[in-house]
Amino acid sequence: MIVGVLTLEFRLHGNDSLKGKRSVAQRLKMKLRNKFNVAVSEIAHQDMLDTLALGVVTVSPDAKHAQGLLQKALNMVVAADEAELIYDDIELIGP
């Protein structure tokens, strides 16, 4: 079993409220969940208005499948242009 983790960090330019940040977070999370059937959660910077960090997780019997799925998710987030992506990392955990 392979656990794939995609870490994303965004800069939210011009955002001045937690409500605005949550709106961006909800849109990104729903797109990822609906298209890729992954688990998504805000993982850091909850008190910062201009920074959003999301963790995306999938479980797969195959490392290639997990890597490919998370790469496609990353590509979708970049193309969605909801916010400026400033950091991304894909990590595979397992044998």
C-alpha positions as CSV (number, residue, x, y, z in Angstrom):
1,M,0.0,0.0,0.0
2,I,1.3,3.4,-1.0
3,V,0.1,6.7,0.6
4,G,0.6,9.7,-1.6
5,V,0.8,13.2,-0.1
6,L,0.6,16.4,-2.1
7,T,1.4,19.6,-0.1
8,L,0.3,22.9,-1.6
9,E,0.9,26.4,-0.3
10,F,-0.7,29.4,-1.9
11,R,-0.3,33.2,-1.6
12,L,-3.7,35.0,-1.6
13,H,-3.0,38.5,-2.9
14,G,-5.4,41.2,-1.8
15,N,-7.3,39.0,0.7
16,D,-8.3,40.8,3.8
17,S,-10.6,38.4,5.6
18,L,-10.8,34.8,6.8
19,K,-14.1,34.5,4.9
20,G,-12.3,35.3,1.6
21,K,-9.6,32.8,2.5
22,R,-12.1,30.1,3.3
23,S,-14.0,30.7,0.1
24,V,-10.8,30.1,-2.0
25,A,-10.0,27.0,0.2
26,Q,-13.5,25.5,-0.2
27,R,-13.4,26.0,-4.0
28,L,-10.0,24.3,-4.3
29,K,-10.9,21.5,-2.0
30,M,-14.2,20.7,-3.8
31,K,-12.5,20.7,-7.2
32,L,-9.8,18.3,-5.9
33,R,-12.3,16.0,-4.2
34,N,-14.8,15.8,-7.0
35,K,-12.3,15.3,-9.8
36,F,-9.7,13.0,-8.1
37,N,-11.5,11.4,-5.2
38,V,-8.8,12.4,-2.7
39,A,-8.9,13.7,0.9
40,V,-8.1,17.4,1.2
41,S,-7.6,19.5,4.3
42,E,-6.2,22.9,5.3
43,I,-3.0,21.9,7.2
44,A,-1.3,25.1,8.3
45,H,-1.4,28.9,8.5
46,Q,-5.1,28.9,9.6
47,D,-4.7,32.3,11.3
48,M,-2.9,34.0,8.3
49,L,-5.1,35.9,5.8
50,D,-2.7,35.8,2.9
51,T,-1.4,32.2,3.0
52,L,-3.3,28.9,2.5
53,A,-1.7,25.5,2.9
54,L,-3.6,22.3,1.8
55,G,-2.7,18.7,2.1
56,V,-4.0,16.2,-0.5
57,V,-3.8,12.5,0.2
58,T,-4.5,9.4,-1.7
59,V,-4.0,5.7,-1.0
60,S,-3.1,3.3,-3.8
61,P,-1.6,-0.2,-4.3
62,D,0.7,1.2,-6.9
63,A,3.3,4.0,-6.5
64,K,3.0,5.0,-10.2
65,H,-0.7,5.4,-9.9
66,A,-0.4,7.6,-6.8
67,Q,2.3,9.7,-8.3
68,G,0.3,10.2,-11.5
69,L,-2.9,11.1,-9.7
70,L,-1.2,13.6,-7.5
71,Q,0.7,15.1,-10.5
72,K,-2.6,15.5,-12.3
73,A,-4.2,17.2,-9.2
74,L,-1.2,19.6,-9.0
75,N,-1.6,20.4,-12.7
76,M,-5.3,21.1,-12.2
77,V,-4.6,23.4,-9.3
78,V,-2.0,25.4,-11.3
79,A,-4.4,25.7,-14.2
80,A,-7.3,26.7,-11.9
81,D,-5.6,30.0,-11.1
82,E,-7.5,30.4,-7.8
83,A,-4.4,31.7,-6.1
84,E,-0.7,32.0,-6.6
85,L,0.9,28.6,-5.9
86,I,4.2,29.3,-4.1
87,Y,5.1,25.7,-3.0
88,D,4.3,22.2,-3.9
89,D,5.7,18.8,-2.9
90,I,4.7,15.2,-3.7
91,E,5.7,12.5,-1.3
92,L,5.1,8.8,-1.5
93,I,5.1,6.8,1.7
94,G,5.2,3.0,1.7
95,P,7.3,0.0,0.7
